[in-house]
Every structure is written in C-alpha cells, then in structure tokens.
Amino acid sequence: MNTEQREWLAFAGRVLGVADGMEGVKLAAITKGGSDRNFYRLSLPEGRTFLFMAYGRRQEENAYWADIAAFMAGLEVPVPAVYGHDPERGFILMEDLGDRDLWSRRHEPWAVRIALYRRVLRRISPLYTRPLFSETPAVPTVPGENYSRRAGDDMAAAGTMTGGMEFPPPLPRTMPGYDRELYRWEHDYFLAEFVREVCGIEPAGREEGALREELETLTTRMLVTGPALVHRDLQSQNIMLRGDEPVFIDFQGLRRGSLFYDLGSLLYDPYVPFTAGEREELVAYAHGLLSARPDPAGREEEPPRLAMNGEAFRVAFLDGSAQRLMQALGAFGFLGLKKGKEAFLGHIPRGVANLEDAALANRRLPHLAELAARCREAVRGRYGEQNL
C-alpha cells in the first residue's frame, strides 16, 4: 500500500470512528466509466463496505458533487449516502451501492424494464418540477471544513447531508447552465471528435452552412423548451439499483438546461436497446408525469408543470435526444481514440443509429439525419456492430 492509499484509509478511519483499527481493510479499484476521478471499494474485516472517491482538482464540476448530492437528497431524489467529505483534499466516503445498475437489466423482459424506467422517471422528476426561482447558489454545507457523519447514523437512508425540507432546498453551486455557447460547443465537439476523427467526414461549403443553420435553430428551440435542472448524463450506467429502486450517481454536471436533454439521454441511451414502441411508451409516460394537470378546486400547491400536448412533447423530446446524442458521440470518439478507453468505441454503432433515427423522426433536422446516415455507413463493421 502506497502513501496516498494510506492517507485515504486514515481519512476513512476518522470518518468511521476507527482511526486506530484500519488493519485488514482492503481497497479495490473501480475502473468503470470515463471519469477522471478515482473510486475504490473499501472493505472492512467484519464485512461492511464503503465507496471512497478522490476527485482532485482537474475538473471544476467534481468539487460540486457533495453539495449537489445534499441538494438532490433534499428534493427526495435518491443519491448515495455521504458519510464524510474533505473538500480541501477532495476525499469523499459514501455508501457502497454495489455493482447492479440499470444497464445490467437491459436484457430483462419489457414488463420488468418498463417498471424500472417508470420508477426512474418518477424519482428524477423533482429536478424537472422544482421552480427555478433562485439565481443564488447555496452556501456549501460547511464552507472550507471537513464534513463527516458517522457511518451507522441513518446509514440505510438514501440521504446525504440534508434532511427533508418543507420548502425546496436552495440551489447548490453548479456549472454554468446551458446557453447558446454551450450548445454550440457540443455541436463543435461532435463534428470534431466524431464526424471528423471517427467517421473521416469533413462537412464544408454549402453542406456545412446548411448544417450549422439547422443546429442553430435547434439551439434556439432547446433554450426555450422545458427549462429545468438537468443531470446531464442520465444514462443507464449512472443509475444504480438498490433492490429495484433507482439511485442516481455522476450528477456533478447538474445545471440549468432543458429537461428534454435528460429524457433523450435516458431513452435514446446508446448502451441500451429499445424498440420504437418501447420508447414511445416511456415518452408518453413522461408526458403524463410532467404535464400540467388542472386542479378543479383552483389550487396551486404543486410545482409548475409543462403545458404541452403529446405531439409537442414528442417533438421536443426528439430535439433533446439529437442534442444529447451529438454530445455522447463526440465523447465516444474523444475517449476511445484520444484517451485510450476503447470500450466506448463499441457503443458508436447504436449511438449513430439512434441519432439518425431521432433526426429523421424529428423532421426538422434533415441535414443532421443525412450526416448521421453517412457516418453510420462510414463506421459500419468497425466498432462492434453487434451492439446494434
């Protein structure tokens, strides 16, 4: 065990109240995903396990994880319980949720899967229905100090540092919300890291101009449709299962945006197969969950909901899906080719097929649909087409 790992164990020992009894504790690295953070499963001799995260300072959003966890718990959105946080060194000790995620259930019968996905949509929905009144971020739970909660104090709860509240908790510090510049950045990321680097295609001239104009109008629609807080990476491998109950992870990128970005991330997930009918069932369910429902008594006790009919909701969902899939494909290219994480390349075939499908169904993105079709042909047979 090296010096760094001994430092991690010393932190965990202080949090757990066994600073002098960490002999025999095991650390096992968890390498899943594309994160730059370090995760370890910490196993105590008597059998209890915890998850340790060292997040460092390389990405600003990583420092927001703990406060966002507390905020989400205050909304009763399930997140891992946090037992200790040292913001100065970037250490967090949290609940170990095991290895079962929503992705692991992808081959279950649809009757089982649809129940899981409906539960996911219900449990994440407070992010989308919480009023965005405050522009002032919450003060960190304990500014500049170590926070810890003794393991065993309400350990089974899916809370973190925040208990239940009568009113919505104040917004935490997050990365800047989606604006025109960020949407354009995702378009550029897609064109550079996927279209050019993976597919070997370089749109130019009139083709590029028409595509850019089309994406600019997509951006305009995204800016005005479904304003909410968004997870930003709401896909099957970021939804753990405690029994059949979802618990959300990797939410450090939470920010203001369009809720349809999250719905597209979940229901056009390149990691999971859906039939068109299955996806339509879940889109209809999300519409019912999030749409305005008139109260015959004239009360206004529920948070504001979307006033959109089913067709408008479906089209907005297709917009959000196209936007999210462009970002995801850019990430697959970047992580797979430039970061050496080749597993991401295996998800390209389904990802680009999903993008083509969403753009075609949208009918307002013909140039993007054509480009996606060219990319699909360019990668055919290269990156594990069995994933389709």
N, C-alpha and C positions, 0 to 999 in steps of 0.2 A: 504494500500500500504506500503510495507516494505522499508527499507533504500536503498537496492540495486535497487529496481524499481524506487525510486525517483532519484537516480543517473542516471539511464538510461534516464528518462524523462528530466532531466537537460541537458544532452548531446544532446538529440534530440531538445530541445528548442533552444539551442545555434546554432545548425546547421540550423534550420528553421527560426531563427531570431525572435523567440517569447519566449525568455527565461523567461519573466515575465507573459506569458499568456498560461501556460500549464494546467490551471484548466479545469476540464471536459474532459481531454484527457483519453482515455481508452486503456488499454493493454490487449490483448487476446493472450494466449499462443498457439503456433502451434506445435503440437507434432508429426507430420508426419515424417516417416523415422527412420533411425538408427543412426543419427548423435548425437555426444556428445555436440553440440552447442545448445544454447538457442535462439529460434526465437519467436518474438512477433509481432502481428499486432497492430500498433499504430494508433488509430482513433481520429482525431481532431473533435471538436464540429461542425465545418462547413461542415464536410463530407469527407475531404481528408484523405487518409490512406497511411501509410508507413510501411515498414518492418524493424524491429530492430533485429540485430544479436549480441549476446555476445558470442565470440568464445573461450575465455580463452587461456590457455597455455598447455592443456593436450596433444594435438596432434600438432606436428610441422607444418604440412601442413595447418592448419587453418590460421596461420599467413600470408600465401601466397595468400589468397583469393583475396584481394583487388588489388594487383599488377597483378595477373593473369587476373582479370576482366578488368583492363585497357588494358592489352596486347591483350586480345581477342577482345575488342571493337576496338582497332587499326587495327585488321585484318578484321573488319566488321562482326565478329561473334556475334550474338545478345546475350547480357547478361543484367542483371538488371542494371539500372542506379544507381550509388552510389552518395549519397548526402553528406555523412560525414563519416570519418574514424578516430578513435583514436587508433593507433597501440599500445600505451602504456597500455591501459585498455582493448583492444580487443573489441571495440564497432564499429559497422557499421550501418548507417542508409541508406536504399536503397529503390528503387522502389517496391511497392506492386503489384505483378503480379496476385493477386487473387488466386483462387483455381483450375483453369482449367489447367490440364496438358495433355500430350499426352495419358497417361493411361486412362483418363476419356473418351477418344474417342474410346476405344478398341472394342466397340460393334457396331460402325458405319458400314455402307456398305463398302465393299472393295474399291469401286470407290472413296469414301471420304478419307479413310485411306491411300490409296496409294499416293494420292496427298499430304497429310500431311507428310508422310515419305520421299517422294522425296524432299519436301521442307526442311526437317530436314537435309538430306544428303547434299543438296546444301549449306545450311547455315553453316554447321560444316566443310565443305571441306577445307576452308583455313588453318585449323590446319594441314591437311594432305599434302597440296601442298606447304606450306611455306618452303623454303630452311633452313636446319639446319646448317648454316654456323658458327654461333657464339657459342662458348662454354662459353662465359662470360655472366653471368646473368645481367639483367638490374638493375640499381640502383633504390631502392624504390622511388616512386613518390616524397615524401617529407620525407627523412630519419629522423626517430625519432620524427616527429612532427605530430600534428593533421592536417588532411586534411579535408576540407569541401567545398562543393559547395552549394550555396543557392538553396533550392528547388524552382522550377519555372524557373531556368535558363536552358532552353532546356530540361525541365522535361519530355517531351513526347519522347525524343530520347532514343534509346536503347544503349546509350554510357555510359561510366563511366568517369574516369578522363582523358581520352586520346581522342583526336580528330582524324580525318582522317590523314593519312600519305601517302606520295608518295612512300616511301620505307617501307618494312615490319618493324614493331616495333622490338626493341631488345628483346631477350628472357628474360622473367622475372625469378626471383628466383623460383625454383620448387624443389620438392623432387627428389632424385637421380633417374635417368632413369632405365628402365628395363635392367637388366643384368642377367647372369646365376643364380646368387644367389637369386634375387628376384623371378624369375620364379620357382626356387626350393622351395622357401618359400611358394608360392601359392600352389604348389603340396603338401607340408607337411601340410599346413593349411587344405586343402581338405581332406587329409587322416585322420588327427587327429580329426577335428571338425565335419566332415560329415560322412565319411566312418566308423570310429570307434564309435563316440559318438551318431550319429543318427541311423546308419544302424546296428551297432553292429558287424561289419565285420573287421577282422584284417588280411590283406594280410601278408603272411610270406613265407619264404623259396624261392623256385623257382618262385612262383607266384609273390612275392614282387620284386624279382630280375628282372623278365621279365617286370613288370610294370614300375619299375624305369628306366630301359634301354629305354623303349619306351618313357617315359616322358622326358628323357634326349635328345633324338633325336628331340622330339617336341620343346624343348627349343632351340636347335641349329637352327631349321627352323625359329622360332619366332625371333631370334636375327638378322637374315639376310633378312627378308621379310617385306617390307612395312615400312621402318624406317620413323618416323613422330613424331609429338607431339600428345599425346592421352589424352582424357578427363579422362579416366579410369573408369568412372561409367556412361556411356552413355546409360541410360535406360529410359523407358517411364515416370517414376515419377520424373526424373531430367530434363524434357523438358516441360517448361510451355508454354502456348499458349496465345499470345496477339492477339485476333481475331483468325485467322488461321496461324499466324506467330509464329514460334518456338523461345523461349528464353531459353538459357541454364543456368542451375544452378548447384551447388555442384561440381564445377570444380577445387576445391582446390588440388585435387590429380593429376592434369595435370603434365605430364612428358614425356620424350622421351620413345618411345616404338614402337610397330607395330600397324599400323592403323587397322589391321585386328582384334585386340583385341577390339577396339571400335565398329567395324562393327558387330562382334559377340555379343557384349553387347546389341546392338540395335535390331538386327534381330533374335537373339535367346533369347530374353528377357523372363525370366520366369514369368513375370507379365502379358504378353500379348499373346493371341493365334494367331498363324499364320498357314495357311496350307502350305504344301511344295511348292505348286505353287506360293503362295503369296510371300514367302520368296525368291524363285528363281527370281521372277520379280524384287525384290528390289536389289538382289545381281547383277543381270545383269545391272540394272540402275547405281549402284555404280561403276561397272567396266567401263561403258561408261563415267561416270563423272570423274574418276580418272586416266584413262588410257592415255598413250601417244597418241597424235594426230599429225601426221606430218604436218608441215606447208609448202605448195608448194613454198612459197617465201623464205624459208630458215631462217625465223626469229626465234629468241629465246626469245621472250618477256614474254611468260607465264612461271610460275614456273615449275620445272621438274615434270613429271608425271610418273606413273608406266608403265614400258614396259613389260606387262604380257598379255598373251592371256586369253580368257574367262575361260578355264579349269584350268589354273594355278591360276587364281584369285579365282575361286571357292574353290580349294583345300586349298589355303592359308586362305580363309575365314573360312573354317571348322576347320583348326588348331587354328585360333584365337578364334573361338567360343568355342572349347573344353577347351582352356586355361581359358577363361573368366568364363565359367560355373563352372569349378572346384573352382575358387575363390568365385563365388557367392554362391555355395552350402556350402562351408566352412563357409562363413559369415552367411548364414541362420541358420546353426547349432549353431554357436557361439552366435549369437544374440538371437536366440529363446530359447536355453537351458541354457545358462550361463548369459545372460543379461536380461532374463525375457520378451523379446519382442516376444511374441508367435505368433504374426501375420506373422512373417517371416516363421514360420514352414508351414503355409498354401501354400506357394509357392514352397515347396520342390517337390511335385509330378510332376509338369510341368518342374521344373528345371532339375530333374534327367532324365525325359523322353527326354528332349532336349539334354542333354549330351549324352545319349545313341544314339540318332538319329545322332548327329554331328559326333560322333566317328565311327559309322557304315558307314555313308556316306563317311567319310574320307578314309577308307580302310587302313590307316597307323597306326591306333590306336586300334587294335583288343583286347588287354588286357584291355584297358580303357573301351571299349564298353562292354566287359564281366563283368567287375566290376560294371559298371553303371546298367546293367541288374540285377545283384544280389541286388544292392541297391534298385532298383525300386521295386523288389519283397519284400524286407525287410520292406519298408515303406508303402506298399500297404494298403489302408484303415485307416492309422494312422493320416494323416495330411491333411485332406480336399481334398480328391481325386476329389471332384467336380471341382477343379481348372484346371483339365486336359481338 
